Amino acid sequence: MRCFLVVAVSLVLMPGTLLSSNEPAVTKADQIIIWNRIKEGNEATHQLLLVALKLSKSQFGDYVIRYTDRMEQGRVVRELKNNERVHVALFAPDISREVDLKAIKIPVTKGLLGHRVCLIKKGNEHRFDDVYSLEDWRKRNLTIGQGLHWPDTRVLKHNGISVVTNSLYLPLFNMLEKGRFDCFSRSVNEVLDEYKKHGSDNIVIEPRLLLVYKLPMYFFVSQQNNKLAQRIFFGLKKAKENGEYDKIFNHYYVKDLEPLNLESRVRINLENPFLTDETLELLDLPENKTPE
């Protein structure tokens, strides 16, 4: 039986295109069902969504938020298409997702999702010592643990990196401890929080390397839910204009990046051929550049 956490709030949904002035105002609260991982996985993106909904209230009317129970990403993609059990999700895009779903094309973590460091098994630090390039990585046959349905799983394979997958997220930490793979590649905006929540005495953050590829994070809704897409886009755009977007980004990310010493790490650039031209152009805008 499905269960939902229910939070009543007042507000919103997204616009890339604003409602016309003669469109009737919303008089009934909209129900918005949000993937639980948005709330439980990353406080910054959760807060940004709440702000976007709040800022769009005057344009789109009241809303009620519900959170799903736990779902893995592959199931969420399927459910989102139907626009029933999930209305809003958050993950990286690829070409098929941008066709099957509706992406709200404002990168919510700028380009941080594609800047990756490794969680590794303690004692295996030496396996990464002589790695200075992608060719070195391949020669050492270093393996990366990934979610089966994560878009960057294809990116890593495209670059000739060996990947070990699991359809579930949490078991990957246990697999790392057992030596099933060498690196659990995590984005720089999530690794410290995940390390605190799911790490152990047997897991450490690898100190030398930084894997880099182009990969934004978008909010997604169903292709059927144009109004919600407009609502979220409208709110995010306002958050950028009034400074709340950068305030959230700086509060949650900028200081947290310092312990990772990104500027001193060896940078290994990977190619991501699975993004649309529009997404590539967005990531090249100065406002979406990742702080170095």
Steps between C-alpha positions, in 0.01 A plus 500: 500500500639841412563749774570869469641762728267795464605862532257777433655807349371762271624536143611391162650349186717602208504715190734525215205674347283714721128457520321746279339793676151381407553152645283450812672511837531179700242486777557145626820376662704277270634175639868448423658160568878527541749216482621427853866516393466874439426544869729231639787516255613861482377786718611770256292378206205433730513856631533635147185317391306629802616854424401464135154382598461783747609765252249378243200512731375839385505383138373143537309480831512277806642149517531200728824298504524124549814289502514149364632212702841373395548434131810431294575717199401247234153459647460875545565558129228248413252642752568858396392426144155406631471815713327313782721374784773762435464854366850644556836323494861613492782332312751535219370518144584303193349523154230236562389659828467837332277337237286285732471753783487877531821651641493835677819626343661698775799303635430490874859421605666682208759246375592347835334166428763426237793572732570169674724365773527141616390333817741208536568212733748601769840357424455519122635854464815367331299370205441861389850638565637469145186616321540829311276446197207301366752270330664434838159426651427245228842338531445449872155357416342699781127428528221737599177410680185653354124482512366291214269777374726802557572690176870532573537122508492523121743793509758298692463199271529726195838615635624144536462478878391170655174539691331278761129575544220442745137598454493629861696793640580412863647153431776667298666612825509141624630381164783754526596373845509144368731599214251438219634813328775757562321835492150614588501819294304777671444861401687763699171648619381173656805301607560658841136467603483141378828419673352621830173311451617173348875483547683272741846443645575301184414776250703816428500778240777452242716819525668540157262468207209694352291347221333770290227476238208718400192399699232732637216414733145597400159477656281279279123468463276301269455611141131518592559752778581819315345721767726358772800538273412864442450552871839364607683681221333827595599459865859401423538793264376738769739341751786572262385856446456585868821330613344213697643239262858618556437541873397134528785387274762689699359398838491128430784448254779756481643454852440125487724472194805632685588176689516315167794715378369492145758744364789267592348179363603334176220569255388218269263624230237266357273544199121496536336449159154439648386860554287711269649805329274723708632355827860537382436865417345560844803352676727733304326812634710686760218484755507118488876455517630295789715693751862390462 
